[in-house]
Each structure stands twice: as structure tokens, then as C-alpha cells.
């Protein structure tokens, strides 16, 4: 009796070992393989033939996940091994890899929009993180994904950003991976590597404030909504600022810039008065502007003083290389135009000064330029603040003559901007600008700010 029980137990153990061996083979794809009729399990690489097999898609997805994790955690060795597995193999395997990678990338782009990113800044972020080829791939993905939305449900500013990225040049989406590689002269491992790095970037982008309606959710503006700046007026302002940036004569630049600022200031006040007459509110919005290295902290500081002078507020996203400006739509337009022009003029003046050295022959160029920008910003801020008060008083008096009290109108606009800014950025940390240590740079920056005098709101004309 004992022997029979022992034999039965031994037979049961042999059967269990055999079952485990078959199950392990099915999971690892070993040479023994699963028994006939069982489903193929994941493999560790491409199939040995050009035939597509049902398990290929699952295997590709698993490898893509491994590569993204490796790139995200900074493990290039394991990442490149997976890249090799995905890039290698027969035609059927490569087609499956391309199809799944493109689909995953498109889906990742769609999942970025609820996190607040917009097309232009996403492409710019991809350039910072993955390089030019990666940003080109991101642009194509944005354009491809955009086609899934009805035009009537996309905000105008969103559609404008997508149009700036170009048209879908590759034909069918299924052809994009191969045509993209050909266009950029990429060997297959490099093309797969680029796609995986972009996918890693898309998965990791942080959440930002949603500043405009998401694609697919925009609605037609109501009839009573206040429109943005007159396009013809913006064209004239841009032309004046372009001339100011091009001229080598400070007096001419000042006159041209003064006229541009005059037009922007007047439009801002007229815009607020029109809103009051029509009883419309809620025109406050935000826009993110790039702030590139070097000296990005000083550039962000310059944007801040320009924003405050034009009834807006700004915040610097240090790790993302951009700032958010919040204010009335027309005022945000004015801030972008004026900041861009001032930055170009300041950069030109710095470069004209050339390299600087101390008495021992050591380079002081960086300290000179940081001091230059600090002084330039301080002086511009002073002049804009003075002119803003004068211009406001002049406009209030002018409108009072026609029976319109602008004081509560302008106060309400300021309050709306402050409330919207506080809601969007409830927790802010002030970062002091690095102190100036180069007297020569400070003097030159003050002089350049005087030459680029934008403080002309006291000369509002209409």
C-alpha cells in the first residue's frame, strides 16, 4: 500500500514537472516550444522569417515599453539593446514595429494636450530634449493627429500653430516611418532610436496650465465677445518695430519704437473702453513665450517689466525655457511684440560692445553681458512705469470729456488679470536676479535702455 502511494506521488511530481516545463517554454519561446495547439508566447527578438505572427504586436509593445523605461531612467546601454531588437529583423517584423511605433506616438501626442501643451511649444520642447530630427518628427505627429479633429471645433490660435508646422507631406500614415527616415537620411536603428526618444519625451512632459480650448472642444466665439487686436494695426506696429530693430541710429530707433508703443497703448485703452460699453468680461488669457539660453533669467526679468507696464503678469518656467504672460488679449499681443523688439535691440547692443577683458587679460564678457541686461531691464522698467502713469491719466481725462469714466473700467481689468493669474499660479516662488558685478556692463546697459526709450505713453495721440 505504501509503495503504491509512493509511486503515485512520484508520477504526480513527474507530471507537474512536465507541465511546468511546457509552461515555461511557452512563456520564453525556448527551443522546446509550447505543445501543439497552444498560443505562441512573447519572444526576445524578431521572428526568424518574414511572416507576421499573432504574437509580434505584443512583443513589439513590450520592447517599446522597455526602451522607454530605459531612456527615461538614463540607461543608454539597455535602451540601445532594445533599439537593436526593434530595428533588426525581416520585413514583416519591421512593418509591425513601424506601425505600432507610429500609432503609439500619435496617441501620446493626443494625451499631451490635456496637460496644457500647445503645438508650437511641444515641438520646441522636443527640440530641446531630442534635437532637430526629434522636433521634426514631433511636428509631423502633431499635423497627423490634428487631422482627427473637425475644423469647427479647433480654436483659431491652435489651428494657426498647426498650419505653421506645415502640411502632411508623407501621404499615408503607414508610409511615414520609411519616408521620414529617407527624408532625414537615417539608417533604421537611428530612425527607431529617434522615435523612441520622442515617445519618452511625450510621456514625461509635465502638466502646464491649459491656456486655450483643447482641440475638439472649442466653440464658436459668442457675438458679444471682444475681439483681439486689429490685424492691420498689428501689421503697422510690427513694421515700426522691425525698422527700429534694423536701424543703427539710436534716435531713429527711439522714434520708431515710441510710435509703436503709442499705438499699442492706445489700442489697449480703447479695447478696455469697448469692453465696458458692450458689457463683456472674461477677456483675460495666457500665452507662453520662449525664453532661450543664454541669460534666460535676465530675459525673463525683461519680459516681466514689459508685462507689468502693459497691464499683464508673467511667470518664468525655468526648466522649460519659457514664460507665461497673462492679460487681456490685446495687451498680451503688445507684450509679445514689444518684448521681442526690446530683446533684439538689447542683444544687438551687447554684441556691438564685443568681448571684454579685465586688466589681467581675463575674459569678462559674461559678467559684462549679465550686468548689461540687468541695467537695461531696470532702466526700461523705470521708464515704462513712469510713462504708464502719464498715459493712463491722459486717456482718463480724454474719455471723461465724452462722458466715459475709465477709472473703474481700468481697475476692473487689472483685478481680472490679478485674479486669473492667482488662480493659474497659486504657488509662486520669487527668484532674485543675479546681482550686477560689472560696472562697465551696467553703464552700457543703462545707456542702451535710454536709447531704446519706449516710455512714450505721455504722447498718446490716437
C-alpha positions as CSV (number, residue, x, y, z in Angstrom):
1,X,0.0,0.0,0.0
2,X,2.8,2.3,0.9
3,X,4.7,1.5,-2.3
4,X,1.6,2.3,-4.4
5,X,1.2,5.6,-2.7
6,X,4.8,6.4,-3.2
7,X,4.6,5.5,-6.9
8,X,1.5,7.6,-7.3
9,X,3.2,10.6,-5.7
10,X,6.3,10.2,-7.9
11,X,4.1,10.0,-11.0
12,X,2.3,13.2,-9.9
13,X,5.5,15.0,-9.4
14,X,6.8,14.0,-12.8
15,X,3.6,15.2,-14.4
16,X,3.8,18.5,-12.5
17,X,7.5,19.0,-13.6
18,X,6.5,18.3,-17.2
19,X,3.6,20.8,-17.0
20,X,5.9,23.4,-15.6
21,X,8.5,22.8,-18.3
22,X,5.9,23.2,-21.1
23,X,4.5,26.4,-19.5
24,X,8.0,27.9,-19.1
25,X,8.7,27.1,-22.8
26,X,5.6,28.8,-23.9
27,X,6.5,31.9,-21.9
28,X,10.1,32.2,-23.0
29,X,9.9,30.9,-26.6
30,X,12.7,28.4,-26.0
31,X,13.7,25.7,-28.4
32,X,11.4,23.1,-26.9
33,X,8.4,25.5,-27.6
34,X,4.9,25.0,-26.5
35,X,2.8,22.0,-27.2
36,X,0.9,21.8,-30.5
37,X,-2.3,23.9,-30.3
38,X,-1.1,26.3,-27.6
39,X,-0.7,30.1,-28.2
40,X,2.8,31.5,-29.0
41,X,4.3,33.4,-26.2
42,X,6.4,36.6,-26.2
43,X,9.8,36.4,-27.8
44,X,13.0,38.2,-27.0
45,X,13.5,39.5,-30.6
46,X,12.2,39.5,-34.1
47,X,10.9,36.3,-35.7
48,X,13.3,34.2,-37.9
49,X,11.1,34.6,-41.0
50,X,9.3,37.4,-42.8
51,X,5.9,36.1,-41.8
52,X,3.8,38.1,-39.4
53,X,2.8,36.1,-36.3
54,X,0.0,37.0,-33.8
55,X,2.5,37.5,-31.0
56,X,4.5,40.1,-32.9
57,X,2.4,43.1,-31.8
58,X,2.6,42.1,-28.1
59,X,6.3,41.6,-28.3
60,X,6.8,44.9,-30.0
61,X,4.8,46.7,-27.4
62,X,6.7,45.0,-24.6
63,X,10.0,46.0,-26.2
64,X,8.9,49.6,-26.7
65,X,7.9,49.8,-23.0
66,X,11.4,48.5,-22.0
67,X,13.1,51.1,-24.2
68,X,11.1,54.0,-22.9
69,X,11.8,53.0,-19.4
70,X,15.5,52.7,-20.1
71,X,15.7,56.1,-21.8
72,X,13.6,57.7,-19.0
73,X,15.9,56.4,-16.3
74,X,19.1,57.3,-18.2
75,X,20.2,53.7,-19.0
76,X,21.5,54.0,-22.6
77,X,23.0,50.5,-22.7
78,X,19.8,48.6,-22.1
79,X,17.9,51.1,-24.3
80,X,20.2,50.6,-27.3
81,X,20.0,46.8,-27.0
82,X,16.2,47.1,-27.3
83,X,16.6,49.5,-30.2
84,X,18.7,46.9,-31.9
85,X,16.0,44.3,-31.4
86,X,13.3,46.5,-32.8
87,X,15.3,47.8,-35.7
88,X,16.6,44.4,-36.8
89,X,14.6,41.5,-38.4
90,X,12.7,40.6,-41.6
91,X,10.3,42.8,-43.4
92,X,7.2,41.6,-41.6
93,X,8.7,42.4,-38.2
94,X,9.9,45.9,-39.3
95,X,6.5,46.7,-40.7
96,X,4.9,45.7,-37.4
97,X,7.4,47.8,-35.4
98,X,6.8,50.9,-37.6
99,X,3.0,50.6,-37.4
100,X,3.0,50.2,-33.7
101,X,5.5,53.0,-33.0
102,X,3.7,55.5,-35.2
103,X,0.4,54.6,-33.5
104,X,1.9,54.9,-30.0
105,X,3.4,58.3,-30.9
106,X,0.2,59.7,-32.3
107,X,-1.7,58.5,-29.2
108,X,1.0,60.0,-26.9
109,X,0.6,63.4,-28.7
110,X,-3.2,63.3,-28.1
111,X,-2.6,62.7,-24.4
112,X,-0.3,65.7,-24.1
113,X,-3.0,68.3,-24.9
114,X,-4.9,67.9,-21.7
115,X,-1.7,68.6,-19.9
116,X,-1.8,72.1,-21.2
117,X,0.8,72.0,-24.0
118,X,0.1,73.6,-27.4
119,X,1.5,72.6,-30.8
120,X,4.3,75.2,-31.2
121,X,5.7,74.7,-27.6
122,X,5.5,70.9,-27.8
123,X,7.7,71.0,-31.0
124,X,10.0,73.4,-29.3
125,X,10.2,71.3,-26.2
126,X,11.0,68.2,-28.4
127,X,13.9,70.2,-30.0
128,X,15.3,71.0,-26.5
129,X,15.1,67.4,-25.4
130,X,15.6,65.3,-28.6
131,X,17.3,67.6,-31.1
132,X,16.2,68.8,-34.5
133,X,15.3,65.5,-36.0
134,X,13.2,64.7,-33.0
135,X,11.4,68.0,-33.2
136,X,10.7,67.4,-36.9
137,X,9.2,64.0,-36.1
138,X,7.1,65.7,-33.3
139,X,5.8,68.3,-35.8
140,X,4.7,65.6,-38.2
141,X,2.9,63.8,-35.4
142,X,1.1,66.9,-34.4
143,X,0.0,67.5,-38.0
144,X,-1.1,63.9,-38.4
145,X,-3.0,63.9,-35.1
146,X,-4.7,67.2,-35.9
147,X,-6.5,65.7,-38.9
148,X,-8.7,63.8,-36.5
149,X,-10.5,66.9,-35.4
150,X,-13.3,68.8,-37.1
151,X,-12.1,72.3,-38.1
152,X,-15.0,74.0,-36.4
153,X,-14.1,72.5,-33.0
154,X,-10.5,73.8,-33.0
155,X,-9.5,77.2,-31.6
156,X,-8.1,79.6,-34.2
157,X,-4.8,80.1,-32.3
158,X,-4.4,76.3,-32.2
159,X,-5.1,75.9,-35.9
160,X,-2.7,78.7,-36.7
161,X,0.1,76.9,-34.8
162,X,-0.5,73.7,-36.6
163,X,-0.6,75.4,-40.0
164,X,2.8,76.9,-39.2
165,X,4.2,73.4,-38.8
166,X,3.4,72.5,-42.5
167,X,1.3,70.1,-44.4
168,X,1.3,66.3,-44.2
169,X,3.9,65.7,-46.9
170,X,4.2,61.9,-46.4
171,X,0.9,60.6,-47.8
172,X,-0.5,57.7,-46.0
173,X,0.4,57.5,-42.3
174,X,1.5,53.9,-42.8
175,X,4.3,55.2,-45.1
176,X,5.5,57.9,-42.7
177,X,8.3,55.9,-40.9
178,X,10.1,54.9,-44.0
179,X,9.6,58.2,-45.8
180,X,10.7,60.1,-42.7
181,X,13.9,58.0,-42.5
182,X,14.6,58.7,-46.1
183,X,14.0,62.4,-45.8
184,X,16.4,62.7,-42.9
185,X,18.9,60.1,-44.3
186,X,18.5,57.9,-41.2
187,X,19.6,54.3,-41.0
188,X,16.9,52.2,-39.5
189,X,18.5,51.9,-36.0
190,X,18.7,55.7,-35.9
191,X,15.1,56.2,-37.0
192,X,13.8,53.7,-34.4
193,X,16.0,55.4,-31.7
194,X,14.6,58.9,-32.6
195,X,11.0,57.6,-32.4
196,X,11.6,56.0,-29.0
197,X,13.3,59.1,-27.6
198,X,10.4,61.3,-28.8
199,X,7.9,58.8,-27.3
200,X,9.9,59.0,-24.0
201,X,9.7,62.8,-24.1
202,X,6.0,62.8,-24.8
203,X,5.3,60.5,-21.9
204,X,7.3,62.7,-19.5
205,X,6.2,66.2,-20.3
206,X,4.9,67.9,-17.1
207,X,1.5,69.4,-16.7
208,X,1.0,73.1,-17.6
209,X,-1.9,75.5,-17.4
210,X,-4.5,75.0,-20.1
211,X,-4.5,78.4,-21.8
212,X,-6.9,77.8,-24.8
213,X,-9.6,75.3,-25.6
214,X,-8.4,71.8,-26.4
215,X,-8.7,70.6,-30.0
216,X,-12.1,69.0,-30.5
217,X,-13.7,71.1,-27.7
218,X,-13.5,74.7,-29.0
219,X,-16.7,76.5,-29.6
220,X,-17.5,79.4,-31.9
221,X,-17.0,82.7,-30.1
222,X,-20.2,84.5,-28.9
223,X,-21.3,87.5,-30.8
224,X,-20.6,89.8,-27.8
225,X,-17.0,88.7,-27.3
226,X,-14.4,91.3,-27.5
227,X,-12.1,90.7,-30.5
228,X,-8.3,90.8,-30.4
229,X,-6.1,93.5,-31.8
230,X,-6.9,94.7,-35.3
231,X,-4.7,92.7,-37.7
232,X,-4.0,95.8,-39.8
233,X,-2.9,97.7,-36.7
234,X,-0.7,94.9,-35.6
235,X,0.9,94.8,-39.1
236,X,1.7,98.5,-38.7
237,X,3.2,98.0,-35.3
238,X,5.3,95.2,-36.4
239,X,6.6,97.2,-39.3
240,X,7.6,100.1,-37.0
241,X,9.4,97.7,-34.6
242,X,11.2,96.0,-37.5
243,X,12.6,99.3,-38.6
244,X,13.6,100.1,-35.0
245,X,15.5,96.8,-34.8
246,X,17.2,97.3,-38.1
247,X,18.5,100.9,-37.8
248,X,21.9,101.6,-36.3
249,X,20.9,105.1,-35.2
250,X,19.5,105.2,-31.6
251,X,17.5,108.3,-32.1
252,X,15.7,106.7,-35.1
253,X,15.1,103.5,-33.2
254,X,13.6,105.5,-30.3
255,X,11.2,107.4,-32.5
256,X,10.0,104.3,-34.3
257,X,9.6,102.4,-31.1
258,X,7.9,105.3,-29.5
259,X,5.3,105.4,-32.2
260,X,4.8,101.6,-31.9
261,X,4.3,101.8,-28.2
262,X,1.9,104.7,-28.6
263,X,-0.3,102.6,-30.9
264,X,-0.2,99.6,-28.6
265,X,-1.1,101.7,-25.5
266,X,-3.9,103.5,-27.2
267,X,-5.4,100.2,-28.5
268,X,-5.2,98.8,-25.0
269,X,-7.3,101.6,-23.6
270,X,-9.8,101.6,-26.4
271,X,-10.1,97.9,-26.0
272,X,-11.0,98.2,-22.3
273,X,-13.5,101.0,-23.1
274,X,-15.2,99.0,-25.8
275,X,-15.5,96.0,-23.4
276,X,-17.1,98.2,-20.8
277,X,-19.6,99.6,-23.4
278,X,-20.6,96.1,-24.6
279,X,-20.7,94.7,-21.1
280,X,-18.3,91.9,-21.9
281,X,-15.8,90.4,-19.5
282,X,-13.5,87.4,-19.3
283,X,-11.1,88.5,-22.0
284,X,-8.1,87.6,-19.8
285,X,-6.0,84.9,-21.3
286,X,-2.5,83.5,-21.2
287,X,0.3,82.9,-23.7
288,X,3.6,81.1,-23.3
289,X,6.6,82.8,-24.9
290,X,10.0,81.1,-25.4
291,X,12.9,82.4,-23.3
292,X,16.1,80.9,-24.7
293,X,19.5,80.5,-23.2
294,X,21.9,82.1,-22.6
295,X,21.0,84.7,-19.9
296,X,17.4,83.3,-19.8
297,X,16.9,84.6,-16.2
298,X,17.6,88.2,-17.3
299,X,15.4,87.8,-20.4
300,X,12.6,86.6,-18.2
301,X,13.1,89.6,-16.0
302,X,12.8,91.9,-19.0
303,X,9.6,90.2,-20.1
304,X,8.2,90.8,-16.6
305,X,8.7,94.6,-16.6
306,X,7.3,94.8,-20.1
307,X,4.3,92.8,-19.0
308,X,3.6,94.9,-15.9
309,X,3.8,98.1,-18.0
310,X,1.1,96.7,-20.3
311,X,-1.3,95.5,-17.6
312,X,-0.1,91.9,-17.7
313,X,1.6,89.5,-15.4
314,X,4.3,86.9,-16.3
315,X,5.9,83.8,-14.7
316,X,9.1,82.1,-15.7
317,X,9.1,78.3,-16.2
318,X,12.8,77.8,-15.6
319,X,13.1,74.1,-16.5
320,X,11.0,74.5,-19.7
321,X,12.7,77.6,-21.2
322,X,9.6,79.7,-21.5
323,X,7.4,82.2,-19.7
324,X,3.6,82.5,-19.4
325,X,2.1,86.0,-19.9
326,X,-1.4,86.6,-18.7
327,X,-3.6,89.6,-19.5
328,X,-6.2,91.0,-21.9
329,X,-5.8,89.5,-25.4
330,X,-4.7,92.8,-27.0
331,X,-2.3,93.5,-24.2
332,X,-0.7,90.1,-24.5
333,X,-0.2,90.8,-28.2
334,X,1.5,94.1,-27.3
335,X,3.8,92.4,-24.7
336,X,5.0,89.8,-27.2
337,X,5.7,92.4,-29.9
338,X,7.5,94.9,-27.5
339,X,9.5,92.2,-25.6
340,X,10.7,90.7,-28.9
341,X,11.8,94.0,-30.2
342,X,13.5,95.1,-27.0
343,X,15.3,91.8,-26.7
344,X,16.6,92.2,-30.3
345,X,17.8,95.7,-29.6
346,X,19.5,94.7,-26.4
347,X,21.2,91.8,-28.0
348,X,22.5,93.9,-30.8
349,X,23.9,96.5,-28.4
350,X,25.6,93.8,-26.4
351,X,27.2,92.3,-29.4
352,X,28.4,95.7,-30.7
353,X,30.3,96.0,-27.4
354,X,32.2,92.8,-28.4
355,X,34.4,90.8,-26.0
356,X,35.6,92.4,-22.8
357,X,38.7,91.7,-20.7
358,X,40.0,92.9,-17.3
359,X,43.4,94.4,-16.6
360,X,44.9,90.9,-16.4
361,X,43.6,89.9,-19.9
362,X,40.9,87.6,-18.5
363,X,37.5,87.5,-20.3
364,X,34.8,89.4,-18.6
365,X,32.3,89.1,-21.4
366,X,29.7,87.1,-19.5
367,X,29.7,89.3,-16.4
368,X,29.6,92.4,-18.7
369,X,26.5,91.0,-20.5
370,X,24.6,89.9,-17.4
371,X,25.2,93.3,-15.9
372,X,24.2,94.9,-19.2
373,X,20.9,93.1,-19.3
374,X,20.2,93.8,-15.6
375,X,20.8,97.5,-16.1
376,X,18.8,97.6,-19.3
377,X,15.9,95.9,-17.7
378,X,15.9,98.2,-14.7
379,X,16.0,101.3,-16.8
380,X,13.3,100.1,-19.2
381,X,11.1,99.2,-16.2
382,X,11.6,102.7,-14.7
383,X,10.7,104.5,-17.9
384,X,7.7,102.2,-18.8
385,X,6.3,102.6,-15.3
386,X,6.6,106.4,-15.5
387,X,5.0,106.5,-18.9
388,X,2.2,104.1,-18.0
389,X,1.0,106.5,-15.2
390,X,1.2,109.5,-17.5
391,X,-0.5,107.8,-20.4
392,X,-3.3,106.4,-18.2
393,X,-4.0,109.9,-16.8
394,X,-4.1,111.4,-20.3
395,X,-6.5,108.7,-21.5
396,X,-8.8,109.0,-18.5
397,X,-9.1,112.8,-19.0
398,X,-9.8,112.4,-22.7
399,X,-12.5,109.8,-22.2
400,X,-14.0,111.9,-19.4
401,X,-14.7,114.7,-21.8
402,X,-17.0,112.4,-23.8
403,X,-18.7,111.2,-20.6
404,X,-16.9,107.9,-20.1
405,X,-15.3,107.1,-16.7
406,X,-12.3,104.9,-17.4
407,X,-11.2,104.6,-13.8
408,X,-13.5,101.8,-12.8
409,X,-13.0,100.2,-16.2
410,X,-9.2,100.0,-16.0
411,X,-9.5,99.0,-12.3
412,X,-11.7,96.1,-13.2
413,X,-9.3,95.0,-15.9
414,X,-6.4,95.0,-13.5
415,X,-8.5,93.0,-11.0
416,X,-9.5,90.4,-13.6
417,X,-5.9,89.9,-14.6
418,X,-4.7,89.5,-11.0
419,X,-7.5,87.0,-10.2
420,X,-6.8,84.9,-13.3
421,X,-3.1,84.9,-12.6
422,X,-3.5,83.9,-8.9
423,X,-5.9,81.1,-9.9
424,X,-3.5,79.8,-12.6
425,X,-0.4,80.1,-10.4
426,X,-1.4,79.7,-6.7
427,X,2.1,78.9,-5.5
428,X,4.9,81.0,-6.9
429,X,8.5,81.3,-5.8
430,X,10.3,84.6,-6.5
431,X,13.8,84.2,-7.8
432,X,16.1,87.2,-7.4
433,X,18.0,88.2,-10.5
434,X,21.8,87.7,-10.1
435,X,23.4,90.9,-8.8
436,X,25.4,93.0,-11.2
437,X,29.2,92.9,-10.8
438,X,30.5,94.6,-13.9
439,X,30.3,98.4,-13.8
440,X,31.1,98.8,-17.5
441,X,28.2,96.5,-18.4
442,X,25.9,98.3,-16.1
443,X,26.7,101.7,-17.6
444,X,26.4,100.3,-21.1
445,X,23.0,98.7,-20.3
446,X,21.6,101.9,-18.9
447,X,22.7,103.8,-21.9
448,X,21.1,101.3,-24.3
449,X,17.8,101.4,-22.4
450,X,17.8,105.2,-22.7
451,X,18.4,104.9,-26.5
452,X,15.6,102.4,-26.8
453,X,13.2,104.6,-24.9
454,X,9.7,103.1,-25.1
455,X,8.3,105.4,-22.4
456,X,6.0,107.5,-24.5
457,X,2.5,106.8,-23.2
458,X,2.5,110.5,-22.3
459,X,2.4,111.2,-26.0
460,X,-0.8,109.2,-26.8
461,X,-2.3,110.6,-29.9
462,X,-4.8,108.2,-31.3
